[in-house]
Amino acid sequence: MDRFVFLAAAGLARGAVLALFALSLVIVWRTARAVNFAQAAMAAAAVYAAFAVTAATGSYWAGLATGLAAGALLGAGAERGLMRRLPAHAPLPGIIVAIGLVMVLQAGLAIAFGPEHRPMHPPFSQRPFLIGGVPVLSPYDLFTLAAAAAVMAALALLFNRTPLGLQLRAAAFAPETARLLGVRVPRMATLGWALSVAAASLAALLLVPTELGLNPHAVDLLFVNAFAVAVIGGLDSPAGALLAGIGTGLLVSLVTGYVSASAAPLAVLALMTLVLLVRPGGLLAPKEARTA
């Protein structure tokens, strides 16, 4: 039982990071009707910016702010400089360009910083608290949960309770009608990409200190799992990203602890396959999402 409690607590923290990265994919889908396959490489570049500022200033918080700003700028730059110039109703060119951007970014990071892992130190202890002699969440896990929850709540408020959120959704689902109503559709697409990559960068910044360290491919596995989470929850559903992220984090932690680490990706793939067979649009996707 002690082992289960420990694994469940670890899975909760990992699930929050997965949910946040999956939410970043949901954001870009809801605002631009696109899947950004370069999300991991762009987030890794933002983490490198945070790493450089932290190393120069000694301040984790300055690095965190820099990483978020770098992610937002990368997202906005990719949309304005690349994605906006592609055919609007043909997904294949966007996928090809995104894959090319991944190759450029990862090669550039390897040239600039080297391929080795660089340790990143968290701002709080990773030593777990003991409750009844059972290790549970650490101070850094609590920080991760709080940061992810705050950002997800802020984004939910933005999209569901503000005029800007309504404009973002209208620009994606009915761009011509939105233009007639005075919405600047290209600007909304740029903002959606900026928010999406900034959220992904935060997820990467929260994850990397708990892994082997930072290298150009440090966020790749997070992207793969988060993409599965977004599909499981529904690409049109922020609530689905949250639910699926927490559930997938618990699943990965329990399978890793009770079976093996190599079995965890298979468990995620099996879960995604099962959900797609039962609900092809995702667990919480609206019925009309598949024809939007």
C-alpha positions in Angstrom: 0.0 0.0 0.0 2.8 2.4 0.8 4.3 1.8 -2.7 0.9 2.5 -4.3 0.6 5.8 -2.4 4.1 6.9 -3.4 3.5 6.0 -7.1 0.1 7.7 -7.2 1.6 10.9 -5.7 4.4 10.8 -8.3 1.9 10.1 -11.1 -0.2 13.1 -10.0 2.7 15.5 -10.4 3.7 14.0 -13.7 0.1 14.0 -14.9 -0.2 17.8 -14.2 2.8 18.4 -16.5 1.3 16.1 -19.2 -2.1 17.9 -18.9 -0.4 21.3 -19.3 1.5 20.3 -22.4 -1.6 18.6 -23.8 -3.5 21.8 -23.1 -0.9 23.7 -25.2 -1.8 21.4 -28.1 -5.5 22.0 -27.5 -5.0 25.7 -27.5 -3.3 25.8 -30.9 -5.9 23.5 -32.3 -8.8 25.6 -31.0 -7.3 28.9 -32.2 -5.6 27.9 -35.5 -7.1 24.4 -36.3 -3.5 23.0 -36.5 -1.4 20.6 -34.6 2.1 22.0 -34.0 4.5 19.1 -34.4 7.4 21.4 -33.6 6.0 22.1 -30.1 8.7 20.0 -28.3 11.6 21.6 -30.2 10.2 25.1 -29.6 9.7 24.3 -25.9 13.2 22.9 -25.6 14.6 26.1 -27.2 12.7 28.2 -24.6 14.1 26.0 -21.8 17.6 26.7 -23.1 16.9 30.4 -23.0 15.8 30.0 -19.4 18.9 27.9 -18.6 21.2 30.6 -20.0 19.5 33.4 -18.0 19.5 31.4 -14.8 23.2 30.5 -15.3 24.0 34.2 -15.9 21.9 35.7 -13.1 21.7 32.9 -10.6 17.9 33.5 -10.4 15.5 30.7 -11.2 12.6 33.1 -11.5 14.4 35.3 -14.0 15.1 32.2 -16.1 11.4 31.1 -15.8 10.1 34.4 -17.0 12.6 34.4 -19.8 11.6 30.9 -20.9 7.9 31.8 -21.0 8.7 35.0 -23.0 11.0 33.0 -25.4 8.3 30.4 -25.9 5.6 33.1 -26.7 8.0 34.8 -29.1 8.9 31.5 -30.8 5.2 30.7 -31.2 4.3 34.1 -32.6 7.3 34.1 -34.9 6.5 30.6 -36.2 3.0 31.6 -37.0 3.8 34.9 -38.6 6.9 33.8 -40.5 6.0 30.3 -41.6 2.5 29.0 -40.9 0.6 32.1 -42.1 2.2 31.7 -45.6 0.9 28.1 -46.0 -2.4 27.1 -47.7 -5.2 27.4 -45.1 -7.1 24.3 -45.9 -4.3 21.8 -46.6 -2.8 20.3 -43.5 0.2 18.5 -45.1 2.3 21.6 -45.9 2.0 22.6 -42.2 3.1 19.2 -41.0 6.1 19.2 -43.4 7.1 22.7 -42.3 6.8 21.8 -38.6 9.0 18.8 -39.1 11.6 20.9 -40.9 11.4 23.4 -38.0 12.1 20.6 -35.5 15.2 19.6 -37.4 16.5 23.1 -37.6 15.9 23.9 -34.0 17.3 20.7 -32.6 20.4 20.9 -34.8 20.9 24.6 -33.9 20.6 23.8 -30.2 23.1 20.9 -30.5 25.5 23.2 -32.3 25.1 26.1 -29.8 25.0 24.1 -26.6 26.2 20.7 -27.4 24.3 17.3 -27.3 25.2 16.4 -23.7 22.7 16.6 -20.8 22.9 19.8 -18.7 21.5 19.4 -15.2 18.9 22.0 -14.2 18.3 22.6 -10.5 14.7 23.0 -9.3 13.9 26.0 -7.0 12.6 23.7 -4.3 13.6 20.5 -2.7 12.7 17.2 -4.4 12.9 15.3 -1.2 9.3 14.0 -0.5 7.4 14.7 2.6 6.7 11.7 4.8 3.1 11.1 6.0 2.8 8.2 8.3 6.2 7.1 7.1 5.1 7.0 3.5 6.9 9.3 1.0 4.5 11.4 -0.9 4.8 14.7 -2.8 7.9 16.8 -2.5 8.0 20.7 -2.3 8.9 20.8 -6.0 6.0 18.5 -6.8 3.6 20.8 -5.0 5.1 23.8 -6.9 4.6 21.9 -10.1 1.0 21.1 -9.3 0.3 24.7 -8.2 1.9 26.3 -11.3 0.2 23.9 -13.7 -3.2 24.4 -12.0 -2.8 28.2 -11.9 -2.0 28.4 -15.6 -4.8 26.0 -16.7 -7.3 28.0 -14.6 -6.1 31.3 -16.1 -6.4 29.9 -19.6 -9.8 28.5 -18.9 -10.9 31.9 -17.6 -9.4 33.6 -20.7 -11.2 31.3 -23.2 -14.5 31.0 -21.5 -15.1 34.3 -19.7 -13.4 37.1 -21.7 -14.2 38.8 -25.0 -10.6 38.0 -26.1 -11.2 34.3 -25.6 -14.4 34.6 -27.6 -12.5 36.3 -30.4 -9.8 33.6 -30.4 -12.4 30.8 -30.7 -14.5 32.7 -33.3 -11.3 33.3 -35.5 -10.6 29.6 -35.6 -14.1 28.2 -36.1 -15.7 30.9 -38.3 -12.9 33.1 -39.6 -15.0 34.8 -42.4 -17.8 35.6 -40.0 -15.3 36.8 -37.4 -13.8 39.2 -40.0 -17.2 40.7 -40.8 -17.7 41.3 -37.0 -14.4 43.2 -36.8 -12.1 40.4 -35.3 -8.5 40.6 -36.5 -8.2 36.9 -37.4 -4.5 36.8 -38.2 -3.7 38.5 -34.9 -5.8 36.0 -33.1 -3.9 33.1 -34.7 -0.6 34.7 -33.7 -1.8 35.1 -30.1 -3.0 31.5 -30.1 0.4 30.2 -31.2 2.1 32.4 -28.6 -0.1 31.2 -25.8 0.3 27.6 -26.9 4.1 27.5 -27.0 4.4 29.5 -23.8 2.3 26.9 -22.0 4.4 24.1 -23.5 7.5 25.8 -22.4 6.3 26.0 -18.9 5.5 22.3 -18.9 9.0 21.6 -20.2 10.5 23.9 -17.6 8.7 22.0 -14.8 9.7 18.6 -16.2 13.3 18.9 -17.1 14.7 19.4 -13.6 13.2 16.0 -12.6 14.8 14.2 -15.6 18.4 13.5 -16.7 18.8 17.2 -17.6 18.5 19.5 -20.6 19.5 18.5 -24.1 18.0 19.2 -27.5 15.7 16.1 -27.3 14.7 16.5 -23.7 11.1 17.4 -24.5 10.5 14.8 -27.2 9.0 12.1 -25.0 6.8 14.6 -23.2 5.4 15.7 -26.6 4.6 12.1 -27.6 2.8 11.4 -24.4 1.1 14.8 -24.3 -0.1 14.3 -27.9 -1.6 11.0 -26.9 -3.2 12.7 -23.9 -4.7 15.4 -26.2 -6.2 12.8 -28.5 -7.5 10.8 -25.5 -9.2 13.8 -24.0 -10.3 15.4 -27.3 -8.4 18.0 -29.2 -11.2 20.4 -28.8 -11.6 19.9 -25.0 -9.4 21.6 -22.4 -11.2 19.7 -19.7 -10.4 16.5 -21.6 -6.7 17.4 -21.6 -6.8 17.9 -17.8 -8.7 14.6 -17.2 -6.6 12.6 -19.6 -3.4 14.1 -18.4 -3.9 13.2 -14.8 -5.2 9.8 -15.7 -2.3 9.1 -18.0 0.3 10.3 -15.5 -1.1 7.9 -12.9 -1.1 5.1 -15.4 2.5 5.7 -16.4 3.6 5.9 -12.8 1.8 2.7 -11.7 2.9 0.7 -14.7 6.5 1.9 -14.3 6.5 1.0 -10.6 4.7 -2.3 -10.8 5.8 -3.6 -14.2 8.7 -1.8 -15.9 9.5 1.6 -17.5 9.6 0.0 -20.9 5.9 -1.1 -20.5 4.7 2.4 -19.8 4.6 3.7 -23.5 2.7 0.5 -24.4 0.1 1.2 -21.7 -0.4 4.7 -23.0 -0.7 3.4 -26.6 -3.2 0.8 -25.5 -5.3 3.4 -23.6 -5.3 5.7 -26.6 -6.3 2.9 -28.9 -9.2 1.8 -26.6 -10.5 5.4 -26.4 -10.4 5.9 -30.1 -12.3 2.7 -30.7 -15.0 3.8 -28.2 -15.0 7.6 -28.7 -13.1 8.6 -31.9 -13.3 12.3 -31.0 -11.9 11.8 -27.5 -13.4 11.4 -24.1 -14.8 14.9 -23.7 -14.8 16.2 -27.3 -18.1 17.7 -28.5 -19.8 15.6 -31.2 -19.4 18.4 -33.8 -15.6 18.6 -33.2 -14.9 16.0 -35.9 -16.5 18.0 -38.6 -15.3 21.5 -37.6 
